[in-house]
């Protein structure tokens, strides 16, 4: 028998299950990348984060950093100088999510190996060919996962 989840409240968030709460705190397009970069590179300034993630707008980066700080996942240090210097680093809570992000990256590589990738020119670069809705499944496609290449999210960040 399946039981309904009950509404819960934590840190100003409403949610029905722990996964929903987790996604409210670290989910979205940019938060995982921000967390990963701070985990890999240590303390970074706003401008350094913008350089690492060229597709994010200043407004969106500011919003995501504020939310992560509000949730206690990252620390914002303001140095009283002219011009002001602001640095961001992970808290202990923020560092605790890094193994989860690493596993997500491994999953992404396995998905990529199974489905292939398409480069900027529209040509297939790895994995199976991308099939249209009317194509038959590719029975000759490799069934293996991509090898673990170590710091996978470092490579992915430049592609975002």
CNS distance restraints for C-alpha pairs under 8 A (distance, minus, plus):
assign (resid   5 and name CA) (resid  16 and name CA) 5.61 0.50 0.50
assign (resid   5 and name CA) (resid  17 and name CA) 6.95 0.50 0.50
assign (resid   6 and name CA) (resid  16 and name CA) 5.62 0.50 0.50
assign (resid   7 and name CA) (resid  14 and name CA) 6.78 0.50 0.50
assign (resid   7 and name CA) (resid  15 and name CA) 5.79 0.50 0.50
assign (resid   7 and name CA) (resid  16 and name CA) 4.82 0.50 0.50
assign (resid   8 and name CA) (resid  14 and name CA) 5.74 0.50 0.50
assign (resid   8 and name CA) (resid  15 and name CA) 5.40 0.50 0.50
assign (resid   8 and name CA) (resid  16 and name CA) 5.86 0.50 0.50
assign (resid   8 and name CA) (resid  17 and name CA) 7.89 0.50 0.50
assign (resid   9 and name CA) (resid  13 and name CA) 5.53 0.50 0.50
assign (resid   9 and name CA) (resid  14 and name CA) 4.70 0.50 0.50
assign (resid   9 and name CA) (resid  15 and name CA) 6.43 0.50 0.50
assign (resid  10 and name CA) (resid  14 and name CA) 6.73 0.50 0.50
assign (resid  11 and name CA) (resid  71 and name CA) 7.38 0.50 0.50
assign (resid  13 and name CA) (resid  21 and name CA) 7.42 0.50 0.50
assign (resid  13 and name CA) (resid  24 and name CA) 7.91 0.50 0.50
assign (resid  14 and name CA) (resid  21 and name CA) 7.73 0.50 0.50
assign (resid  15 and name CA) (resid  20 and name CA) 5.98 0.50 0.50
assign (resid  15 and name CA) (resid  21 and name CA) 5.79 0.50 0.50
assign (resid  16 and name CA) (resid  20 and name CA) 6.71 0.50 0.50
assign (resid  16 and name CA) (resid  21 and name CA) 7.82 0.50 0.50
assign (resid  17 and name CA) (resid  21 and name CA) 6.57 0.50 0.50
assign (resid  18 and name CA) (resid  22 and name CA) 6.11 0.50 0.50
assign (resid  19 and name CA) (resid  23 and name CA) 6.22 0.50 0.50
assign (resid  20 and name CA) (resid  24 and name CA) 6.25 0.50 0.50
assign (resid  21 and name CA) (resid  25 and name CA) 6.42 0.50 0.50
assign (resid  22 and name CA) (resid  26 and name CA) 6.09 0.50 0.50
assign (resid  22 and name CA) (resid  27 and name CA) 7.16 0.50 0.50
assign (resid  23 and name CA) (resid  27 and name CA) 4.21 0.50 0.50
assign (resid  23 and name CA) (resid  28 and name CA) 7.54 0.50 0.50
assign (resid  25 and name CA) (resid  67 and name CA) 7.90 0.50 0.50
assign (resid  25 and name CA) (resid  68 and name CA) 7.10 0.50 0.50
assign (resid  25 and name CA) (resid  71 and name CA) 6.83 0.50 0.50
assign (resid  26 and name CA) (resid  31 and name CA) 5.65 0.50 0.50
assign (resid  26 and name CA) (resid  32 and name CA) 6.16 0.50 0.50
assign (resid  26 and name CA) (resid  68 and name CA) 7.64 0.50 0.50
assign (resid  27 and name CA) (resid  31 and name CA) 6.24 0.50 0.50
assign (resid  27 and name CA) (resid  32 and name CA) 6.72 0.50 0.50
assign (resid  28 and name CA) (resid  32 and name CA) 7.26 0.50 0.50
assign (resid  29 and name CA) (resid  33 and name CA) 7.65 0.50 0.50
assign (resid  30 and name CA) (resid  34 and name CA) 6.14 0.50 0.50
assign (resid  30 and name CA) (resid  56 and name CA) 7.79 0.50 0.50
assign (resid  30 and name CA) (resid  61 and name CA) 7.86 0.50 0.50
assign (resid  30 and name CA) (resid  64 and name CA) 7.29 0.50 0.50
assign (resid  31 and name CA) (resid  35 and name CA) 6.09 0.50 0.50
assign (resid  31 and name CA) (resid  64 and name CA) 6.37 0.50 0.50
assign (resid  31 and name CA) (resid  68 and name CA) 7.69 0.50 0.50
assign (resid  32 and name CA) (resid  36 and name CA) 6.03 0.50 0.50
assign (resid  32 and name CA) (resid 101 and name CA) 6.98 0.50 0.50
assign (resid  33 and name CA) (resid  37 and name CA) 6.08 0.50 0.50
assign (resid  33 and name CA) (resid 153 and name CA) 7.89 0.50 0.50
assign (resid  33 and name CA) (resid 157 and name CA) 6.79 0.50 0.50
assign (resid  34 and name CA) (resid  38 and name CA) 6.24 0.50 0.50
assign (resid  34 and name CA) (resid  49 and name CA) 7.45 0.50 0.50
assign (resid  35 and name CA) (resid  39 and name CA) 6.06 0.50 0.50
assign (resid  35 and name CA) (resid  90 and name CA) 7.32 0.50 0.50
assign (resid  35 and name CA) (resid  94 and name CA) 7.09 0.50 0.50
assign (resid  35 and name CA) (resid  98 and name CA) 7.54 0.50 0.50
assign (resid  36 and name CA) (resid  40 and name CA) 6.13 0.50 0.50
assign (resid  36 and name CA) (resid  98 and name CA) 6.61 0.50 0.50
assign (resid  36 and name CA) (resid 101 and name CA) 7.17 0.50 0.50
assign (resid  36 and name CA) (resid 153 and name CA) 7.27 0.50 0.50
assign (resid  37 and name CA) (resid  41 and name CA) 5.69 0.50 0.50
assign (resid  37 and name CA) (resid  42 and name CA) 7.53 0.50 0.50
assign (resid  37 and name CA) (resid 154 and name CA) 7.58 0.50 0.50
assign (resid  38 and name CA) (resid  42 and name CA) 4.87 0.50 0.50
assign (resid  38 and name CA) (resid  43 and name CA) 6.16 0.50 0.50
assign (resid  38 and name CA) (resid  44 and name CA) 6.70 0.50 0.50
assign (resid  38 and name CA) (resid  88 and name CA) 7.63 0.50 0.50
assign (resid  38 and name CA) (resid  89 and name CA) 5.99 0.50 0.50
assign (resid  38 and name CA) (resid  90 and name CA) 6.35 0.50 0.50
assign (resid  39 and name CA) (resid  89 and name CA) 7.97 0.50 0.50
assign (resid  39 and name CA) (resid  90 and name CA) 6.77 0.50 0.50
assign (resid  39 and name CA) (resid  95 and name CA) 6.57 0.50 0.50
assign (resid  39 and name CA) (resid  98 and name CA) 6.93 0.50 0.50
assign (resid  42 and name CA) (resid  89 and name CA) 6.19 0.50 0.50
assign (resid  42 and name CA) (resid  90 and name CA) 7.65 0.50 0.50
assign (resid  43 and name CA) (resid  87 and name CA) 6.28 0.50 0.50
assign (resid  43 and name CA) (resid  88 and name CA) 5.44 0.50 0.50
assign (resid  43 and name CA) (resid  89 and name CA) 4.56 0.50 0.50
assign (resid  43 and name CA) (resid  90 and name CA) 7.70 0.50 0.50
assign (resid  44 and name CA) (resid  48 and name CA) 6.04 0.50 0.50
assign (resid  44 and name CA) (resid  49 and name CA) 6.63 0.50 0.50
assign (resid  44 and name CA) (resid  87 and name CA) 5.48 0.50 0.50
assign (resid  44 and name CA) (resid  88 and name CA) 5.36 0.50 0.50
assign (resid  44 and name CA) (resid  89 and name CA) 6.67 0.50 0.50
assign (resid  45 and name CA) (resid  49 and name CA) 6.46 0.50 0.50
assign (resid  45 and name CA) (resid  85 and name CA) 7.66 0.50 0.50
assign (resid  45 and name CA) (resid  86 and name CA) 5.94 0.50 0.50
assign (resid  45 and name CA) (resid  87 and name CA) 4.47 0.50 0.50
assign (resid  45 and name CA) (resid  88 and name CA) 6.09 0.50 0.50
assign (resid  46 and name CA) (resid  50 and name CA) 6.33 0.50 0.50
assign (resid  46 and name CA) (resid  86 and name CA) 6.98 0.50 0.50
assign (resid  46 and name CA) (resid  87 and name CA) 6.85 0.50 0.50
assign (resid  46 and name CA) (resid  88 and name CA) 7.52 0.50 0.50
assign (resid  47 and name CA) (resid  51 and name CA) 6.28 0.50 0.50
assign (resid  48 and name CA) (resid  52 and name CA) 6.28 0.50 0.50
assign (resid  49 and name CA) (resid  53 and name CA) 6.20 0.50 0.50
assign (resid  50 and name CA) (resid  54 and name CA) 5.76 0.50 0.50
assign (resid  50 and name CA) (resid  56 and name CA) 7.00 0.50 0.50
assign (resid  50 and name CA) (resid  57 and name CA) 7.99 0.50 0.50
assign (resid  50 and name CA) (resid  58 and name CA) 7.42 0.50 0.50
assign (resid  50 and name CA) (resid  61 and name CA) 7.63 0.50 0.50
assign (resid  52 and name CA) (resid 157 and name CA) 7.16 0.50 0.50
assign (resid  52 and name CA) (resid 158 and name CA) 6.94 0.50 0.50
assign (resid  53 and name CA) (resid 157 and name CA) 6.79 0.50 0.50
assign (resid  53 and name CA) (resid 158 and name CA) 6.94 0.50 0.50
assign (resid  53 and name CA) (resid 160 and name CA) 7.06 0.50 0.50
assign (resid  55 and name CA) (resid 160 and name CA) 6.86 0.50 0.50
assign (resid  56 and name CA) (resid  60 and name CA) 6.42 0.50 0.50
assign (resid  56 and name CA) (resid  61 and name CA) 6.38 0.50 0.50
assign (resid  57 and name CA) (resid  61 and name CA) 6.18 0.50 0.50
assign (resid  58 and name CA) (resid  62 and name CA) 6.10 0.50 0.50
assign (resid  59 and name CA) (resid  63 and name CA) 6.19 0.50 0.50
assign (resid  60 and name CA) (resid  64 and name CA) 6.09 0.50 0.50
assign (resid  61 and name CA) (resid  65 and name CA) 6.04 0.50 0.50
assign (resid  62 and name CA) (resid  66 and name CA) 6.15 0.50 0.50
assign (resid  63 and name CA) (resid  67 and name CA) 6.26 0.50 0.50
assign (resid  64 and name CA) (resid  68 and name CA) 6.18 0.50 0.50
assign (resid  65 and name CA) (resid  69 and name CA) 6.06 0.50 0.50
assign (resid  65 and name CA) (resid  74 and name CA) 7.82 0.50 0.50
assign (resid  66 and name CA) (resid  70 and name CA) 5.99 0.50 0.50
assign (resid  67 and name CA) (resid  71 and name CA) 6.20 0.50 0.50
assign (resid  68 and name CA) (resid  72 and name CA) 6.36 0.50 0.50
assign (resid  68 and name CA) (resid  73 and name CA) 5.27 0.50 0.50
assign (resid  68 and name CA) (resid  74 and name CA) 5.77 0.50 0.50
assign (resid  69 and name CA) (resid  73 and name CA) 5.75 0.50 0.50
assign (resid  69 and name CA) (resid  74 and name CA) 4.87 0.50 0.50
assign (resid  69 and name CA) (resid  75 and name CA) 5.93 0.50 0.50
assign (resid  69 and name CA) (resid  76 and name CA) 6.90 0.50 0.50
assign (resid  72 and name CA) (resid  91 and name CA) 7.00 0.50 0.50
assign (resid  72 and name CA) (resid  93 and name CA) 7.03 0.50 0.50
assign (resid  72 and name CA) (resid  94 and name CA) 7.58 0.50 0.50
assign (resid  73 and name CA) (resid  90 and name CA) 6.18 0.50 0.50
assign (resid  73 and name CA) (resid  91 and name CA) 5.53 0.50 0.50
assign (resid  73 and name CA) (resid  92 and name CA) 7.58 0.50 0.50
assign (resid  73 and name CA) (resid  93 and name CA) 5.47 0.50 0.50
assign (resid  73 and name CA) (resid  94 and name CA) 4.27 0.50 0.50
assign (resid  73 and name CA) (resid  95 and name CA) 8.00 0.50 0.50
assign (resid  74 and name CA) (resid  88 and name CA) 6.71 0.50 0.50
assign (resid  74 and name CA) (resid  89 and name CA) 5.59 0.50 0.50
assign (resid  74 and name CA) (resid  90 and name CA) 4.29 0.50 0.50
assign (resid  74 and name CA) (resid  91 and name CA) 5.03 0.50 0.50
assign (resid  74 and name CA) (resid  93 and name CA) 7.99 0.50 0.50
assign (resid  74 and name CA) (resid  94 and name CA) 6.00 0.50 0.50
assign (resid  75 and name CA) (resid  88 and name CA) 5.62 0.50 0.50
assign (resid  75 and name CA) (resid  89 and name CA) 5.25 0.50 0.50
assign (resid  75 and name CA) (resid  90 and name CA) 5.90 0.50 0.50
assign (resid  75 and name CA) (resid  91 and name CA) 5.97 0.50 0.50
assign (resid  76 and name CA) (resid  86 and name CA) 6.81 0.50 0.50
assign (resid  76 and name CA) (resid  87 and name CA) 5.82 0.50 0.50
assign (resid  76 and name CA) (resid  88 and name CA) 4.75 0.50 0.50
assign (resid  76 and name CA) (resid  89 and name CA) 6.79 0.50 0.50
assign (resid  77 and name CA) (resid  86 and name CA) 5.55 0.50 0.50
assign (resid  77 and name CA) (resid  87 and name CA) 5.18 0.50 0.50
assign (resid  77 and name CA) (resid  88 and name CA) 6.38 0.50 0.50
assign (resid  78 and name CA) (resid  84 and name CA) 6.99 0.50 0.50
assign (resid  78 and name CA) (resid  85 and name CA) 5.87 0.50 0.50
assign (resid  78 and name CA) (resid  86 and name CA) 4.48 0.50 0.50
assign (resid  78 and name CA) (resid  87 and name CA) 6.60 0.50 0.50
assign (resid  79 and name CA) (resid  84 and name CA) 6.09 0.50 0.50
assign (resid  79 and name CA) (resid  85 and name CA) 5.19 0.50 0.50
assign (resid  79 and name CA) (resid  86 and name CA) 6.23 0.50 0.50
assign (resid  80 and name CA) (resid  84 and name CA) 5.93 0.50 0.50
assign (resid  80 and name CA) (resid  85 and name CA) 7.26 0.50 0.50
assign (resid  81 and name CA) (resid  85 and name CA) 6.76 0.50 0.50
assign (resid  90 and name CA) (resid  94 and name CA) 5.02 0.50 0.50
assign (resid  90 and name CA) (resid  95 and name CA) 5.97 0.50 0.50
assign (resid  91 and name CA) (resid  95 and name CA) 6.24 0.50 0.50
assign (resid  92 and name CA) (resid  96 and name CA) 6.29 0.50 0.50
assign (resid  93 and name CA) (resid  97 and name CA) 7.12 0.50 0.50
assign (resid  94 and name CA) (resid  98 and name CA) 7.40 0.50 0.50
assign (resid  97 and name CA) (resid 101 and name CA) 6.49 0.50 0.50
assign (resid  98 and name CA) (resid 102 and name CA) 6.19 0.50 0.50
assign (resid  99 and name CA) (resid 103 and name CA) 6.31 0.50 0.50
assign (resid 100 and name CA) (resid 104 and name CA) 6.29 0.50 0.50
assign (resid 101 and name CA) (resid 105 and name CA) 6.26 0.50 0.50
assign (resid 102 and name CA) (resid 106 and name CA) 6.41 0.50 0.50
assign (resid 102 and name CA) (resid 152 and name CA) 7.84 0.50 0.50
assign (resid 102 and name CA) (resid 153 and name CA) 7.47 0.50 0.50
assign (resid 103 and name CA) (resid 107 and name CA) 6.25 0.50 0.50
assign (resid 104 and name CA) (resid 108 and name CA) 6.23 0.50 0.50
assign (resid 105 and name CA) (resid 109 and name CA) 6.34 0.50 0.50
assign (resid 105 and name CA) (resid 152 and name CA) 6.45 0.50 0.50
assign (resid 105 and name CA) (resid 153 and name CA) 6.27 0.50 0.50
assign (resid 106 and name CA) (resid 110 and name CA) 6.39 0.50 0.50
assign (resid 106 and name CA) (resid 148 and name CA) 7.14 0.50 0.50
assign (resid 106 and name CA) (resid 152 and name CA) 7.56 0.50 0.50
assign (resid 107 and name CA) (resid 111 and name CA) 6.20 0.50 0.50
assign (resid 108 and name CA) (resid 112 and name CA) 6.03 0.50 0.50
assign (resid 109 and name CA) (resid 113 and name CA) 6.06 0.50 0.50
assign (resid 109 and name CA) (resid 145 and name CA) 7.38 0.50 0.50
assign (resid 109 and name CA) (resid 146 and name CA) 5.85 0.50 0.50
assign (resid 110 and name CA) (resid 114 and name CA) 6.26 0.50 0.50
assign (resid 110 and name CA) (resid 144 and name CA) 7.94 0.50 0.50
assign (resid 110 and name CA) (resid 145 and name CA) 4.78 0.50 0.50
assign (resid 110 and name CA) (resid 146 and name CA) 5.44 0.50 0.50
assign (resid 111 and name CA) (resid 115 and name CA) 6.06 0.50 0.50
assign (resid 112 and name CA) (resid 116 and name CA) 5.17 0.50 0.50
assign (resid 112 and name CA) (resid 117 and name CA) 6.31 0.50 0.50
assign (resid 112 and name CA) (resid 126 and name CA) 7.88 0.50 0.50
assign (resid 112 and name CA) (resid 127 and name CA) 6.78 0.50 0.50
assign (resid 112 and name CA) (resid 146 and name CA) 7.91 0.50 0.50
assign (resid 113 and name CA) (resid 126 and name CA) 6.85 0.50 0.50
assign (resid 113 and name CA) (resid 127 and name CA) 4.67 0.50 0.50
assign (resid 113 and name CA) (resid 128 and name CA) 7.33 0.50 0.50
assign (resid 113 and name CA) (resid 144 and name CA) 7.55 0.50 0.50
assign (resid 113 and name CA) (resid 145 and name CA) 6.13 0.50 0.50
assign (resid 113 and name CA) (resid 146 and name CA) 5.60 0.50 0.50
assign (resid 114 and name CA) (resid 127 and name CA) 5.75 0.50 0.50
assign (resid 114 and name CA) (resid 128 and name CA) 6.26 0.50 0.50
assign (resid 114 and name CA) (resid 141 and name CA) 7.63 0.50 0.50
assign (resid 114 and name CA) (resid 142 and name CA) 7.26 0.50 0.50
assign (resid 114 and name CA) (resid 143 and name CA) 6.99 0.50 0.50
assign (resid 114 and name CA) (resid 144 and name CA) 7.76 0.50 0.50
assign (resid 114 and name CA) (resid 145 and name CA) 7.41 0.50 0.50
assign (resid 115 and name CA) (resid 127 and name CA) 5.84 0.50 0.50
assign (resid 115 and name CA) (resid 128 and name CA) 5.43 0.50 0.50
assign (resid 115 and name CA) (resid 129 and name CA) 7.05 0.50 0.50
assign (resid 115 and name CA) (resid 130 and name CA) 6.43 0.50 0.50
assign (resid 116 and name CA) (resid 124 and name CA) 6.79 0.50 0.50
assign (resid 116 and name CA) (resid 125 and name CA) 6.94 0.50 0.50
assign (resid 116 and name CA) (resid 126 and name CA) 4.88 0.50 0.50
assign (resid 116 and name CA) (resid 127 and name CA) 3.78 0.50 0.50
assign (resid 116 and name CA) (resid 128 and name CA) 4.86 0.50 0.50
assign (resid 116 and name CA) (resid 129 and name CA) 6.08 0.50 0.50
assign (resid 116 and name CA) (resid 130 and name CA) 6.52 0.50 0.50
assign (resid 117 and name CA) (resid 124 and name CA) 5.75 0.50 0.50
assign (resid 117 and name CA) (resid 125 and name CA) 5.59 0.50 0.50
assign (resid 117 and name CA) (resid 126 and name CA) 5.52 0.50 0.50
assign (resid 117 and name CA) (resid 127 and name CA) 6.78 0.50 0.50
assign (resid 117 and name CA) (resid 130 and name CA) 7.96 0.50 0.50
assign (resid 118 and name CA) (resid 122 and name CA) 5.47 0.50 0.50
assign (resid 118 and name CA) (resid 123 and name CA) 5.38 0.50 0.50
assign (resid 118 and name CA) (resid 124 and name CA) 4.55 0.50 0.50
assign (resid 118 and name CA) (resid 125 and name CA) 5.78 0.50 0.50
assign (resid 118 and name CA) (resid 126 and name CA) 7.77 0.50 0.50
assign (resid 119 and name CA) (resid 123 and name CA) 5.67 0.50 0.50
assign (resid 119 and name CA) (resid 124 and name CA) 6.46 0.50 0.50
assign (resid 119 and name CA) (resid 125 and name CA) 6.34 0.50 0.50
assign (resid 124 and name CA) (resid 129 and name CA) 6.49 0.50 0.50
assign (resid 124 and name CA) (resid 130 and name CA) 7.70 0.50 0.50
assign (resid 127 and name CA) (resid 141 and name CA) 7.39 0.50 0.50
assign (resid 127 and name CA) (resid 142 and name CA) 7.42 0.50 0.50
assign (resid 128 and name CA) (resid 138 and name CA) 7.37 0.50 0.50
assign (resid 128 and name CA) (resid 141 and name CA) 5.51 0.50 0.50
assign (resid 128 and name CA) (resid 142 and name CA) 7.44 0.50 0.50
assign (resid 129 and name CA) (resid 138 and name CA) 7.83 0.50 0.50
assign (resid 131 and name CA) (resid 135 and name CA) 5.62 0.50 0.50
assign (resid 131 and name CA) (resid 136 and name CA) 7.63 0.50 0.50
assign (resid 131 and name CA) (resid 137 and name CA) 7.43 0.50 0.50
assign (resid 148 and name CA) (resid 152 and name CA) 7.92 0.50 0.50
assign (resid 151 and name CA) (resid 155 and name CA) 7.30 0.50 0.50
assign (resid 152 and name CA) (resid 156 and name CA) 6.52 0.50 0.50
assign (resid 153 and name CA) (resid 157 and name CA) 6.06 0.50 0.50
assign (resid 154 and name CA) (resid 158 and name CA) 7.43 0.50 0.50
assign (resid 155 and name CA) (resid 159 and name CA) 7.35 0.50 0.50
assign (resid 156 and name CA) (resid 160 and name CA) 6.63 0.50 0.50
